[in-house]
Amino acid sequence: MTLHSATFTPMGALPERPRGDTASVIDQLLRSFTDLDAARAEGEPDAGADRRRALPPGAKLPLWRVKKIERFIVANLDRALSLETLASQVHLSCSHFARACKNTLGLTPRQLVLRHRIERAQALLRDTAIPLSQIALICGFADHAHFSRQFRQEVDATPLDWRRRNRAASN
């Protein structure tokens, strides 16, 4: 079997160029665009479209998944918690989990983990005399500076100032 150049068209090759006068070429192009618009109107995606089904805009996590992920976060605050780790706990893809988490709780997974870390840090600051550097490690922050920076952004006070105000109030 031999291939003849006249009958063989490699994949990705451009179709043959329309021949004729300029008006007929423009008419052919307009007809092809009209056909494309008709196909889109019928619900057919065009060839370059992303064919993955999008999660409905209001999709939310069921209550059992919210509880499971929150229990996992609280139990593992001292570890690095990636999006992949969190999503695998509730058997969802990363993108589905991130979108549903935001729709359900109003927080991204990263913000959710940070909120739990700050809450644990506040409890330790209020109830114990553990040094700030140890609290940073217990709560999963990289170091004391990272802990102080994140705490200040979330609470509008340094951990030491917050500790002084809240220990004095509780005594």
VORO-886826 format. One record per atom (N, C-alpha, C): atom name; residue in three letters; residue number from 1; x, z, y. Coordinates in Angstrom, 3 decimals. Atoms other than C-alpha are relative to their C-alpha. Layout:
% VORO-886826
[CA; Ala; NUM; [X; Z; Y]]
...
***
This chain:
% VORO-886826
[N; Met; 1; [0.847; 0.000; -1.166]]
[CA; Met; 1; [0.000; 0.000; 0.000]]
[C; Met; 1; [0.895; 0.000; 1.232]]
[N; Thr; 2; [-0.802; 0.097; -1.215]]
[CA; Thr; 2; [1.481; -1.023; 3.299]]
[C; Thr; 2; [-0.872; 0.220; 1.208]]
[N; Leu; 3; [0.730; -0.236; -1.239]]
[CA; Leu; 3; [0.472; -0.012; 6.755]]
[C; Leu; 3; [0.306; -1.116; 0.975]]
[N; His; 4; [-0.164; 1.040; -1.004]]
[CA; His; 4; [-0.068; -2.696; 9.291]]
[C; His; 4; [-0.203; 0.621; 1.363]]
[N; Ser; 5; [0.083; -0.605; -1.322]]
[CA; Ser; 5; [0.463; -1.846; 12.909]]
[C; Ser; 5; [-1.328; -0.283; 0.675]]
[N; Ala; 6; [1.265; 0.330; -0.638]]
[CA; Ala; 6; [-2.813; -3.490; 13.848]]
[C; Ala; 6; [-1.116; 0.917; -0.479]]
[N; Thr; 7; [1.080; -0.828; 0.514]]
[CA; Thr; 7; [-4.917; -1.193; 11.632]]
[C; Thr; 7; [0.325; 1.481; 0.035]]
[N; Phe; 8; [-0.401; -1.391; 0.037]]
[CA; Phe; 8; [-2.953; 2.039; 11.828]]
[C; Phe; 8; [0.023; 0.579; 1.414]]
[N; Thr; 9; [-0.015; -0.697; -1.284]]
[CA; Thr; 9; [-3.656; 4.418; 14.711]]
[C; Thr; 9; [0.436; 1.425; -0.271]]
[N; Pro; 10; [-0.451; -1.366; 0.257]]
[CA; Pro; 10; [-1.618; 7.623; 14.694]]
[C; Pro; 10; [-0.929; 1.017; 0.643]]
[N; Met; 11; [0.845; -1.059; -0.555]]
[CA; Met; 11; [-3.422; 10.914; 15.285]]
[C; Met; 11; [0.441; 0.312; 1.412]]
[N; Gly; 12; [-0.308; -0.350; -1.369]]
[CA; Gly; 12; [-3.614; 11.788; 18.936]]
[C; Gly; 12; [0.265; -1.209; 0.874]]
[N; Ala; 13; [-0.231; 1.199; -0.794]]
[CA; Ala; 13; [-3.195; 8.171; 20.019]]
[C; Ala; 13; [-1.189; -0.245; 0.908]]
[N; Leu; 14; [1.062; 0.289; -0.962]]
[CA; Leu; 14; [-5.192; 7.076; 23.003]]
[C; Leu; 14; [-0.836; -1.168; -0.497]]
[N; Pro; 15; [0.825; 1.130; 0.403]]
[CA; Pro; 15; [-8.156; 4.787; 22.411]]
[C; Pro; 15; [0.419; -1.239; 0.789]]
[N; Glu; 16; [-0.356; 1.258; -0.645]]
[CA; Glu; 16; [-7.810; 1.193; 23.329]]
[C; Glu; 16; [-0.570; -0.039; 1.410]]
[N; Arg; 17; [0.393; 0.062; -1.406]]
[CA; Arg; 17; [-7.992; 0.558; 27.062]]
[C; Arg; 17; [-1.110; -1.027; 0.175]]
[N; Pro; 18; [1.090; 0.962; -0.191]]
[CA; Pro; 18; [-11.261; -1.051; 28.174]]
[C; Pro; 18; [0.496; -1.238; 0.746]]
[N; Arg; 19; [-0.399; 1.248; -0.646]]
[CA; Arg; 19; [-10.906; -4.668; 29.194]]
[C; Arg; 19; [-1.177; -0.525; 0.800]]
[N; Gly; 20; [1.045; 0.614; -0.806]]
[CA; Gly; 20; [-12.818; -6.516; 31.816]]
[C; Gly; 20; [0.243; 0.287; 1.460]]
[N; Asp; 21; [-0.159; -0.223; -1.427]]
[CA; Asp; 21; [-13.395; -6.320; 35.493]]
[C; Asp; 21; [-0.142; 1.477; 0.331]]
[N; Thr; 22; [-0.011; -1.396; -0.422]]
[CA; Thr; 22; [-13.179; -3.065; 37.436]]
[C; Thr; 22; [-1.384; 0.628; -0.082]]
[N; Ala; 23; [1.361; -0.539; 0.014]]
[CA; Ala; 23; [-16.942; -2.641; 37.688]]
[C; Ala; 23; [-0.431; 0.372; -1.414]]
[N; Ser; 24; [0.403; -0.311; 1.368]]
[CA; Ser; 24; [-17.452; -2.794; 33.935]]
[C; Ser; 24; [0.792; 1.189; -0.544]]
[N; Val; 25; [-0.804; -1.146; 0.429]]
[CA; Val; 25; [-14.585; -0.329; 33.353]]
[C; Val; 25; [-0.591; 1.288; 0.563]]
[N; Ile; 26; [0.599; -1.189; -0.631]]
[CA; Ile; 26; [-16.156; 2.140; 35.820]]
[C; Ile; 26; [-1.324; 0.335; -0.680]]
[N; Asp; 27; [1.268; -0.244; 0.700]]
[CA; Asp; 27; [-19.557; 1.707; 34.123]]
[C; Asp; 27; [0.241; 0.655; -1.358]]
[N; Gln; 28; [-0.318; -0.584; 1.310]]
[CA; Gln; 28; [-17.999; 2.473; 30.735]]
[C; Gln; 28; [0.424; 1.465; 0.140]]
[N; Leu; 29; [-0.439; -1.384; -0.223]]
[CA; Leu; 29; [-16.303; 5.610; 32.093]]
[C; Leu; 29; [-1.176; 0.895; 0.376]]
[N; Leu; 30; [1.166; -0.797; -0.392]]
[CA; Leu; 30; [-19.507; 6.831; 33.739]]
[C; Leu; 30; [-0.909; 0.272; -1.190]]
[N; Arg; 31; [0.824; -0.199; 1.186]]
[CA; Arg; 31; [-21.419; 6.295; 30.485]]
[C; Arg; 31; [0.611; 1.053; -0.930]]
[N; Ser; 32; [-0.642; -0.982; 0.879]]
[CA; Ser; 32; [-18.830; 8.316; 28.554]]
[C; Ser; 32; [-0.153; 1.411; 0.569]]
[N; Phe; 33; [0.210; -1.324; -0.596]]
[CA; Phe; 33; [-19.116; 11.205; 31.042]]
[C; Phe; 33; [-1.452; 0.434; -0.154]]
[N; Thr; 34; [1.414; -0.312; 0.174]]
[CA; Thr; 34; [-22.916; 11.022; 30.832]]
[C; Thr; 34; [-0.260; 0.453; -1.433]]
[N; Asp; 35; [0.149; -0.393; 1.401]]
[CA; Asp; 35; [-22.701; 11.189; 27.023]]
[C; Asp; 35; [0.565; 1.395; -0.235]]
[N; Leu; 36; [-0.611; -1.323; 0.132]]
[CA; Leu; 36; [-20.395; 14.229; 27.291]]
[C; Leu; 36; [-0.904; 1.074; 0.582]]
[N; Asp; 37; [0.921; -0.956; -0.611]]
[CA; Asp; 37; [-22.817; 15.981; 29.652]]
[C; Asp; 37; [-1.238; 0.208; -0.869]]
[N; Ala; 38; [1.170; -0.118; 0.886]]
[CA; Ala; 38; [-25.717; 15.234; 27.281]]
[C; Ala; 38; [0.342; 0.846; -1.214]]
[N; Ala; 39; [-0.415; -0.794; 1.159]]
[CA; Ala; 39; [-23.761; 16.691; 24.350]]
[C; Ala; 39; [0.103; 1.469; 0.368]]
[N; Arg; 40; [-0.087; -1.399; -0.430]]
[CA; Arg; 40; [-23.025; 19.856; 26.327]]
[C; Arg; 40; [-1.376; 0.609; 0.197]]
[N; Ala; 41; [1.350; -0.499; -0.228]]
[CA; Ala; 41; [-26.680; 20.180; 27.300]]
[C; Ala; 41; [-0.689; 0.337; -1.315]]
[N; Glu; 42; [0.596; -0.261; 1.302]]
[CA; Glu; 42; [-27.616; 20.067; 23.609]]
[C; Glu; 42; [0.647; 1.187; -0.703]]
[N; Gly; 43; [-0.631; -1.168; 0.582]]
[CA; Gly; 43; [-25.313; 23.003; 22.929]]
[C; Gly; 43; [1.265; -0.291; -0.770]]
[N; Glu; 44; [-1.240; 0.348; 0.687]]
[CA; Glu; 44; [-22.381; 21.127; 21.435]]
[C; Glu; 44; [1.176; 0.345; 0.885]]
[N; Pro; 45; [-1.176; -0.277; -0.813]]
[CA; Pro; 45; [-19.077; 22.545; 22.641]]
[C; Pro; 45; [0.895; -1.225; 0.054]]
[N; Asp; 46; [-0.927; 1.122; -0.062]]
[CA; Asp; 46; [-16.558; 20.039; 23.872]]
[C; Asp; 46; [1.226; 0.314; -0.845]]
[N; Ala; 47; [-1.101; -0.117; 0.954]]
[CA; Ala; 47; [-13.428; 19.482; 21.825]]
[C; Ala; 47; [0.998; 1.088; 0.366]]
[N; Gly; 48; [-1.003; -0.978; -0.406]]
[CA; Gly; 48; [-11.177; 21.782; 23.886]]
[C; Gly; 48; [-0.548; 1.397; 0.225]]
[N; Ala; 49; [0.620; -1.291; -0.294]]
[CA; Ala; 49; [-13.627; 24.680; 24.156]]
[C; Ala; 49; [0.417; 1.066; -1.007]]
[N; Asp; 50; [-0.263; -1.129; 0.868]]
[CA; Asp; 50; [-12.940; 28.114; 22.726]]
[C; Asp; 50; [-1.248; 0.223; -0.844]]
[N; Arg; 51; [1.174; -0.060; 0.873]]
[CA; Arg; 51; [-15.232; 28.294; 19.695]]
[C; Arg; 51; [-0.301; 1.382; -0.553]]
[N; Arg; 52; [0.299; -1.352; 0.474]]
[CA; Arg; 52; [-15.013; 32.031; 19.042]]
[C; Arg; 52; [-1.271; 0.490; 0.668]]
[N; Arg; 53; [1.229; -0.548; -0.576]]
[CA; Arg; 53; [-18.297; 33.801; 19.537]]
[C; Arg; 53; [0.355; 1.208; 0.837]]
[N; Ala; 54; [-0.267; -1.113; -0.893]]
[CA; Ala; 54; [-18.180; 36.149; 22.477]]
[C; Ala; 54; [-0.900; 1.162; -0.365]]
[N; Leu; 55; [0.799; -1.200; 0.194]]
[CA; Leu; 55; [-19.370; 39.696; 22.133]]
[C; Leu; 55; [-1.066; 0.030; 1.078]]
[N; Pro; 56; [1.023; -0.066; -1.041]]
[CA; Pro; 56; [-22.690; 40.100; 23.917]]
[C; Pro; 56; [0.431; 0.949; 1.107]]
[N; Pro; 57; [-0.493; -0.791; -1.132]]
[CA; Pro; 57; [-22.100; 41.521; 27.400]]
[C; Pro; 57; [-0.302; 1.491; -0.092]]
[N; Gly; 58; [0.362; -1.400; 0.055]]
[CA; Gly; 58; [-23.879; 44.796; 26.676]]
[C; Gly; 58; [0.299; 0.681; -1.315]]
[N; Ala; 59; [-0.280; -0.575; 1.318]]
[CA; Ala; 59; [-22.486; 45.443; 23.180]]
[C; Ala; 59; [0.665; 1.354; 0.139]]
[N; Lys; 60; [-0.518; -1.368; -0.082]]
[CA; Lys; 60; [-21.775; 49.120; 22.640]]
[C; Lys; 60; [0.383; 0.508; -1.380]]
[N; Leu; 61; [-0.382; -0.650; 1.249]]
[CA; Leu; 61; [-20.176; 51.313; 20.016]]
[C; Leu; 61; [-1.119; 0.927; -0.447]]
[N; Pro; 62; [0.977; -0.969; 0.483]]
[CA; Pro; 62; [-22.576; 53.226; 17.799]]
[C; Pro; 62; [0.572; 1.414; 0.115]]
[N; Leu; 63; [-0.400; -1.388; -0.201]]
[CA; Leu; 63; [-22.472; 57.012; 18.140]]
[C; Leu; 63; [1.011; 0.471; -1.036]]
[N; Trp; 64; [-0.929; -0.459; 1.037]]
[CA; Trp; 64; [-20.688; 57.535; 14.806]]
[C; Trp; 64; [1.405; -0.511; 0.271]]
[N; Arg; 65; [-1.330; 0.521; -0.320]]
[CA; Arg; 65; [-17.828; 55.286; 15.955]]
[C; Arg; 65; [0.604; 0.722; 1.197]]
[N; Val; 66; [-0.489; -0.743; -1.170]]
[CA; Val; 66; [-17.555; 57.081; 19.291]]
[C; Val; 66; [0.533; 1.353; -0.447]]
[N; Lys; 67; [-0.437; -1.312; 0.486]]
[CA; Lys; 67; [-17.357; 60.447; 17.517]]
[C; Lys; 67; [1.277; -0.114; -0.820]]
[N; Lys; 68; [-1.172; 0.166; 0.847]]
[CA; Lys; 68; [-14.840; 59.162; 14.993]]
[C; Lys; 68; [1.249; -0.269; 0.835]]
[N; Ile; 69; [-1.167; 0.330; -0.811]]
[CA; Ile; 69; [-12.523; 57.703; 17.633]]
[C; Ile; 69; [0.407; 1.190; 0.862]]
[N; Glu; 70; [-0.337; -1.174; -0.811]]
[CA; Glu; 70; [-12.732; 60.813; 19.818]]
[C; Glu; 70; [0.669; 1.076; -0.857]]
[N; Arg; 71; [-0.646; -0.962; 0.897]]
[CA; Arg; 71; [-11.907; 63.071; 16.843]]
[C; Arg; 71; [1.432; -0.434; -0.312]]
[N; Phe; 72; [-1.329; 0.510; 0.304]]
[CA; Phe; 72; [-8.957; 60.822; 15.999]]
[C; Phe; 72; [0.939; 0.191; 1.186]]
[N; Ile; 73; [-0.840; -0.154; -1.196]]
[CA; Ile; 73; [-7.651; 60.881; 19.575]]
[C; Ile; 73; [0.404; 1.456; 0.179]]
[N; Val; 74; [-0.291; -1.426; -0.188]]
[CA; Val; 74; [-7.909; 64.674; 19.840]]
[C; Val; 74; [0.989; 0.494; -1.056]]
[N; Ala; 75; [-0.890; -0.448; 1.071]]
[CA; Ala; 75; [-6.167; 65.153; 16.492]]
[C; Ala; 75; [1.407; -0.597; 0.110]]
[N; Asn; 76; [-1.285; 0.698; -0.043]]
[CA; Asn; 76; [-3.322; 62.765; 17.378]]
[C; Asn; 76; [0.538; -0.180; 1.407]]
[N; Leu; 77; [-0.456; 0.140; -1.382]]
[CA; Leu; 77; [-2.645; 63.347; 21.069]]
[C; Leu; 77; [1.514; 0.017; 0.145]]
[N; Asp; 78; [-1.452; -0.089; -0.119]]
[CA; Asp; 78; [1.011; 64.113; 20.444]]
[C; Asp; 78; [0.700; -1.284; -0.435]]
[N; Arg; 79; [-0.564; 1.284; 0.449]]
[CA; Arg; 79; [1.549; 60.609; 18.973]]
[C; Arg; 79; [-0.272; -1.091; 1.017]]
[N; Ala; 80; [0.304; 1.196; -0.790]]
[CA; Ala; 80; [1.699; 57.218; 20.643]]
[C; Ala; 80; [-1.235; -0.655; -0.622]]
[N; Leu; 81; [1.244; 0.573; 0.497]]
[CA; Leu; 81; [-1.799; 55.776; 20.313]]
[C; Leu; 81; [-0.188; -1.390; 0.602]]
[N; Ser; 82; [0.145; 1.369; -0.480]]
[CA; Ser; 82; [-1.895; 52.000; 20.598]]
[C; Ser; 82; [-1.443; -0.470; -0.177]]
[N; Leu; 83; [1.321; 0.590; 0.133]]
[CA; Leu; 83; [-4.976; 49.854; 20.953]]
[C; Leu; 83; [-0.255; -0.410; -1.447]]
[N; Glu; 84; [0.147; 0.424; 1.397]]
[CA; Glu; 84; [-4.355; 48.493; 17.452]]
[C; Glu; 84; [-0.329; 1.188; -0.907]]
[N; Thr; 85; [0.255; -1.195; 0.801]]
[CA; Thr; 85; [-4.277; 52.004; 15.992]]
[C; Thr; 85; [-1.427; 0.486; 0.186]]
[N; Leu; 86; [1.358; -0.481; -0.281]]
[CA; Leu; 86; [-7.508; 53.020; 17.701]]
[C; Leu; 86; [-1.039; -0.949; -0.591]]
[N; Ala; 87; [0.972; 0.970; 0.510]]
[CA; Ala; 87; [-9.333; 49.806; 16.797]]
[C; Ala; 87; [-0.079; 0.033; -1.526]]
[N; Ser; 88; [0.011; -0.028; 1.464]]
[CA; Ser; 88; [-8.289; 50.068; 13.157]]
[C; Ser; 88; [-0.751; 1.227; -0.536]]
[N; Gln; 89; [0.720; -1.195; 0.442]]
[CA; Gln; 89; [-9.811; 53.559; 12.945]]
[C; Gln; 89; [-1.495; -0.241; -0.150]]
[N; Val; 90; [1.429; 0.298; 0.075]]
[CA; Val; 90; [-13.278; 52.113; 13.537]]
[C; Val; 90; [-0.259; -1.403; -0.552]]
[N; His; 91; [0.108; 1.285; 0.697]]
[CA; His; 91; [-12.590; 48.830; 11.690]]
[C; His; 91; [-0.526; -1.122; 0.892]]
[N; Leu; 92; [0.362; 1.065; -0.923]]
[CA; Leu; 92; [-12.891; 46.531; 14.714]]
[C; Leu; 92; [1.255; -0.712; 0.469]]
[N; Ser; 93; [-1.139; 0.688; -0.603]]
[CA; Ser; 93; [-10.661; 43.913; 16.275]]
[C; Ser; 93; [0.322; 0.671; 1.331]]
[N; Cys; 94; [-0.428; -0.636; -1.250]]
[CA; Cys; 94; [-8.706; 45.010; 19.326]]
[C; Cys; 94; [-0.886; -0.406; 1.170]]
[N; Ser; 95; [0.791; 0.450; -1.141]]
[CA; Ser; 95; [-10.666; 42.862; 21.755]]
[C; Ser; 95; [-1.438; 0.514; -0.079]]
[N; His; 96; [1.364; -0.501; 0.170]]
[CA; His; 96; [-14.059; 43.855; 20.321]]
[C; His; 96; [-0.048; 1.498; 0.332]]
[N; Phe; 97; [-0.022; -1.432; -0.244]]
[CA; Phe; 97; [-13.127; 47.539; 20.370]]
[C; Phe; 97; [0.184; 0.312; 1.484]]
[N; Ala; 98; [-0.264; -0.270; -1.420]]
[CA; Ala; 98; [-11.744; 47.441; 23.923]]
[C; Ala; 98; [-1.235; -0.288; 0.847]]
[N; Arg; 99; [1.186; 0.362; -0.772]]
[CA; Arg; 99; [-14.834; 45.672; 25.274]]
[C; Arg; 99; [-1.142; 0.970; -0.265]]
[N; Ala; 100; [1.093; -0.910; 0.344]]
[CA; Ala; 100; [-17.290; 47.880; 23.408]]
[C; Ala; 100; [0.273; 1.412; 0.517]]
[N; Cys; 101; [-0.369; -1.313; -0.524]]
[CA; Cys; 101; [-15.394; 51.035; 24.437]]
[C; Cys; 101; [-0.319; 0.076; 1.489]]
[N; Lys; 102; [0.263; 0.054; -1.436]]
[CA; Lys; 102; [-15.609; 50.023; 28.087]]
[C; Lys; 102; [-1.505; -0.013; 0.264]]
[N; Asn; 103; [1.455; 0.058; -0.170]]
[CA; Asn; 103; [-19.333; 49.190; 27.725]]
[C; Asn; 103; [-0.667; 1.320; -0.342]]
[N; Thr; 104; [0.630; -1.228; 0.463]]
[CA; Thr; 104; [-20.117; 52.446; 25.924]]
[C; Thr; 104; [0.371; 1.198; 0.870]]
[N; Leu; 105; [-0.481; -1.216; -0.667]]
[CA; Leu; 105; [-17.981; 55.046; 27.689]]
[C; Leu; 105; [0.368; -0.213; 1.464]]
[N; Gly; 106; [-0.406; 0.279; -1.370]]
[CA; Gly; 106; [-17.139; 53.316; 30.951]]
[C; Gly; 106; [1.500; 0.143; 0.216]]
[N; Leu; 107; [-1.455; -0.160; -0.057]]
[CA; Leu; 107; [-13.432; 53.748; 30.129]]
[C; Leu; 107; [0.654; -0.972; -0.956]]
[N; Thr; 108; [-0.779; 0.787; 0.935]]
[CA; Thr; 108; [-10.826; 51.511; 28.607]]
[C; Thr; 108; [0.588; 0.966; -1.030]]
[N; Pro; 109; [-0.606; -0.895; 0.986]]
[CA; Pro; 109; [-9.187; 52.875; 25.442]]
[C; Pro; 109; [1.180; 0.793; 0.586]]
[N; Arg; 110; [-1.139; -0.686; -0.620]]
[CA; Arg; 110; [-6.064; 53.728; 27.470]]
[C; Arg; 110; [-0.483; 1.146; 0.894]]
[N; Gln; 111; [0.555; -1.042; -0.867]]
[CA; Gln; 111; [-8.130; 55.653; 30.037]]
[C; Gln; 111; [-0.613; 1.132; -0.813]]
[N; Leu; 112; [0.591; -1.011; 0.873]]
[CA; Leu; 112; [-9.946; 57.457; 27.218]]
[C; Leu; 112; [1.075; 0.935; -0.547]]
[N; Val; 113; [-1.103; -0.816; 0.524]]
[CA; Val; 113; [-6.673; 58.633; 25.654]]
[C; Val; 113; [0.585; 0.862; 1.114]]
[N; Leu; 114; [-0.556; -0.745; -1.128]]
[CA; Leu; 114; [-5.328; 59.657; 29.069]]
[C; Leu; 114; [-0.915; 1.160; 0.395]]
[N; Arg; 115; [0.935; -1.073; -0.352]]
[CA; Arg; 115; [-8.480; 61.669; 29.817]]
[C; Arg; 115; [0.117; 1.171; -0.976]]
[N; His; 116; [-0.134; -1.060; 1.003]]
[CA; His; 116; [-8.144; 63.605; 26.546]]
[C; His; 116; [1.333; 0.738; 0.166]]
[N; Arg; 117; [-1.303; -0.643; -0.205]]
[CA; Arg; 117; [-4.453; 64.264; 27.232]]
[C; Arg; 117; [-0.030; 0.928; 1.213]]
[N; Ile; 118; [0.090; -0.824; -1.205]]
[CA; Ile; 118; [-5.187; 65.578; 30.718]]
[C; Ile; 118; [-0.868; 1.233; -0.272]]
[N; Glu; 119; [0.864; -1.148; 0.321]]
[CA; Glu; 119; [-8.015; 67.796; 29.402]]
[C; Glu; 119; [0.750; 1.035; -0.840]]
[N; Arg; 120; [-0.776; -0.945; 0.801]]
[CA; Arg; 120; [-5.721; 69.312; 26.764]]
[C; Arg; 120; [1.053; 0.686; 0.866]]
[N; Ala; 121; [-1.014; -0.574; -0.883]]
[CA; Ala; 121; [-3.008; 69.814; 29.377]]
[C; Ala; 121; [-0.615; 1.051; 0.910]]
[N; Gln; 122; [0.663; -0.987; -0.863]]
[CA; Gln; 122; [-5.460; 71.605; 31.672]]
[C; Gln; 122; [-0.308; 1.275; -0.768]]
[N; Ala; 123; [0.279; -1.189; 0.804]]
[CA; Ala; 123; [-6.507; 73.934; 28.868]]
[C; Ala; 123; [1.283; 0.790; -0.251]]
[N; Leu; 124; [-1.271; -0.691; 0.237]]
[CA; Leu; 124; [-2.858; 74.735; 28.078]]
[C; Leu; 124; [0.549; 0.615; 1.284]]
[N; Leu; 125; [-0.468; -0.547; -1.278]]
[CA; Leu; 125; [-1.988; 75.200; 31.745]]
[C; Leu; 125; [-0.777; 1.256; 0.374]]
[N; Arg; 126; [0.864; -1.117; -0.369]]
[CA; Arg; 126; [-4.919; 77.579; 32.249]]
[C; Arg; 126; [0.177; 1.199; -0.937]]
[N; Asp; 127; [0.075; -1.079; 0.982]]
[CA; Asp; 127; [-4.667; 79.600; 29.032]]
[C; Asp; 127; [1.339; 0.491; -0.542]]
[N; Thr; 128; [-1.290; -0.401; 0.559]]
[CA; Thr; 128; [-0.949; 79.776; 28.207]]
[C; Thr; 128; [1.071; 0.024; 1.084]]
[N; Ala; 129; [-1.150; -0.001; -0.910]]
[CA; Ala; 129; [2.426; 80.304; 29.833]]
[C; Ala; 129; [1.075; -0.960; -0.495]]
[N; Ile; 130; [-0.938; 0.987; 0.537]]
[CA; Ile; 130; [4.047; 77.376; 28.011]]
[C; Ile; 130; [0.595; -0.787; 1.172]]
[N; Pro; 131; [-0.619; 0.791; -1.076]]
[CA; Pro; 131; [6.569; 75.531; 30.226]]
[C; Pro; 131; [-0.605; -1.404; 0.089]]
[N; Leu; 132; [0.601; 1.316; -0.224]]
[CA; Leu; 132; [5.382; 72.234; 31.742]]
[C; Leu; 132; [0.626; -1.084; -0.874]]
[N; Ser; 133; [-0.656; 1.020; 0.829]]
[CA; Ser; 133; [7.957; 70.203; 29.808]]
[C; Ser; 133; [-0.524; 0.044; -1.438]]
[N; Gln; 134; [0.560; -0.112; 1.351]]
[CA; Gln; 134; [6.590; 71.562; 26.514]]
[C; Gln; 134; [-1.444; -0.493; -0.046]]
[N; Ile; 135; [1.391; 0.483; -0.063]]
[CA; Ile; 135; [2.992; 70.881; 27.570]]
[C; Ile; 135; [-0.010; -1.526; 0.019]]
[N; Ala; 136; [-0.086; 1.460; -0.051]]
[CA; Ala; 136; [4.013; 67.303; 28.370]]
[C; Ala; 136; [0.184; -0.575; -1.401]]
[N; Leu; 137; [-0.249; 0.497; 1.351]]
[CA; Leu; 137; [5.333; 66.816; 24.830]]
[C; Leu; 137; [-1.180; 0.255; -0.927]]
[N; Ile; 138; [1.157; -0.344; 0.841]]
[CA; Ile; 138; [2.387; 68.582; 23.175]]
[C; Ile; 138; [-1.154; -0.974; 0.246]]
[N; Cys; 139; [1.118; 0.881; -0.365]]
[CA; Cys; 139; [-0.043; 66.302; 25.031]]
[C; Cys; 139; [0.319; -1.482; -0.151]]
[N; Gly; 140; [-0.315; 1.387; 0.288]]
[CA; Gly; 140; [1.801; 63.098; 24.135]]
[C; Gly; 140; [0.588; -0.797; 1.144]]
[N; Phe; 141; [-0.650; 0.712; -1.093]]
[CA; Phe; 141; [3.463; 62.245; 27.441]]
[C; Phe; 141; [1.477; -0.179; -0.328]]
[N; Ala; 142; [-1.393; 0.320; 0.322]]
[CA; Ala; 142; [6.943; 60.716; 27.363]]
[C; Ala; 142; [0.951; 1.106; 0.448]]
[N; Asp; 143; [-0.851; -1.072; -0.527]]
[CA; Asp; 143; [8.516; 63.449; 29.506]]
[C; Asp; 143; [-0.738; 0.721; 1.118]]
[N; His; 144; [0.615; -0.825; -1.042]]
[CA; His; 144; [7.832; 65.966; 32.254]]
[C; His; 144; [-0.398; -0.845; 1.217]]
[N; Ala; 145; [0.292; 0.835; -1.169]]
[CA; Ala; 145; [7.995; 63.344; 35.035]]
[C; Ala; 145; [-1.227; -0.887; -0.241]]
[N; His; 146; [1.158; 0.832; 0.338]]
[CA; His; 146; [5.531; 61.048; 33.274]]
[C; His; 146; [-1.276; 0.848; 0.023]]
[N; Phe; 147; [1.144; -0.919; 0.015]]
[CA; Phe; 147; [3.183; 63.990; 32.716]]
[C; Phe; 147; [-0.427; 0.349; 1.428]]
[N; Ser; 148; [0.334; -0.389; -1.380]]
[CA; Ser; 148; [3.375; 65.094; 36.362]]
[C; Ser; 148; [-0.621; -1.157; 0.771]]
[N; Arg; 149; [0.510; 1.176; -0.712]]
[CA; Arg; 149; [2.790; 61.580; 37.678]]
[C; Arg; 149; [-1.438; -0.312; -0.433]]
[N; Gln; 150; [1.345; 0.288; 0.493]]
[CA; Gln; 150; [-0.246; 60.951; 35.451]]
[C; Gln; 150; [-0.989; 1.094; 0.380]]
[N; Phe; 151; [0.863; -1.126; -0.341]]
[CA; Phe; 151; [-1.665; 64.420; 36.073]]
[C; Phe; 151; [-0.398; -0.073; 1.471]]
[N; Arg; 152; [0.271; 0.074; -1.432]]
[CA; Arg; 152; [-1.360; 63.998; 39.840]]
[C; Arg; 152; [-0.958; -1.142; 0.314]]
[N; Gln; 153; [0.901; 1.130; -0.229]]
[CA; Gln; 153; [-3.086; 60.594; 39.708]]
[C; Gln; 153; [-1.427; 0.328; -0.423]]
[N; Glu; 154; [1.334; -0.298; 0.518]]
[CA; Glu; 154; [-5.999; 61.964; 37.692]]
[C; Glu; 154; [-0.665; 1.187; 0.693]]
[N; Val; 155; [0.574; -1.267; -0.469]]
[CA; Val; 155; [-6.453; 65.442; 39.186]]
[C; Val; 155; [0.241; 0.230; 1.498]]
[N; Asp; 156; [-0.371; -0.160; -1.414]]
[CA; Asp; 156; [-4.992; 65.050; 42.718]]
[C; Asp; 156; [0.715; 1.307; 0.271]]
[N; Ala; 157; [-0.831; -1.197; -0.164]]
[CA; Ala; 157; [-2.699; 68.036; 42.196]]
[C; Ala; 157; [1.121; -0.069; -1.030]]
[N; Thr; 158; [-1.075; -0.057; 0.989]]
[CA; Thr; 158; [0.609; 68.641; 40.497]]
[C; Thr; 158; [-0.398; 1.004; -1.076]]
[N; Pro; 159; [0.349; -0.950; 1.061]]
[CA; Pro; 159; [0.427; 70.496; 37.181]]
[C; Pro; 159; [0.287; 1.453; 0.408]]
[N; Leu; 160; [-0.342; -1.356; -0.410]]
[CA; Leu; 160; [2.173; 73.540; 38.694]]
[C; Leu; 160; [-1.005; 0.546; 1.009]]
[N; Asp; 161; [1.013; -0.430; -0.985]]
[CA; Asp; 161; [-0.220; 73.716; 41.684]]
[C; Asp; 161; [-1.337; 0.264; -0.683]]
[N; Trp; 162; [1.266; -0.167; 0.709]]
[CA; Trp; 162; [-3.209; 73.258; 39.377]]
[C; Trp; 162; [0.022; 1.287; -0.816]]
[N; Arg; 163; [-0.142; -1.218; 0.807]]
[CA; Arg; 163; [-1.922; 76.028; 37.101]]
[C; Arg; 163; [-0.151; 1.235; 0.887]]
[N; Arg; 164; [0.075; -1.161; -0.896]]
[CA; Arg; 164; [-1.466; 78.458; 40.029]]
[C; Arg; 164; [-1.420; 0.245; 0.474]]
[N; Arg; 165; [1.383; -0.160; -0.487]]
[CA; Arg; 165; [-4.964; 77.822; 41.419]]
[C; Arg; 165; [-0.947; 0.450; -1.090]]
[N; Asn; 166; [0.968; -0.281; 1.065]]
[CA; Asn; 166; [-6.776; 77.975; 38.094]]
[C; Asn; 166; [0.307; 1.271; -0.791]]
[N; Arg; 167; [-0.317; -1.292; 0.648]]
[CA; Arg; 167; [-4.920; 80.945; 36.602]]
[C; Arg; 167; [-0.430; 1.133; 0.912]]
[N; Ala; 168; [0.403; -1.031; -0.955]]
[CA; Ala; 168; [-5.575; 82.945; 39.773]]
[C; Ala; 168; [-1.516; 0.146; 0.009]]
[N; Ala; 169; [1.457; -0.038; -0.001]]
[CA; Ala; 169; [-9.264; 82.005; 39.652]]
[C; Ala; 169; [-0.552; 0.663; -1.250]]
[N; Ser; 170; [0.499; -0.562; 1.256]]
[CA; Ser; 170; [-9.630; 83.062; 36.014]]
[C; Ser; 170; [0.343; 1.488; -0.153]]
[N; Asn; 171; [-0.381; -1.416; 0.110]]
[CA; Asn; 171; [-7.914; 86.451; 36.498]]
[C; Asn; 171; [-0.844; 0.881; 0.848]]
***
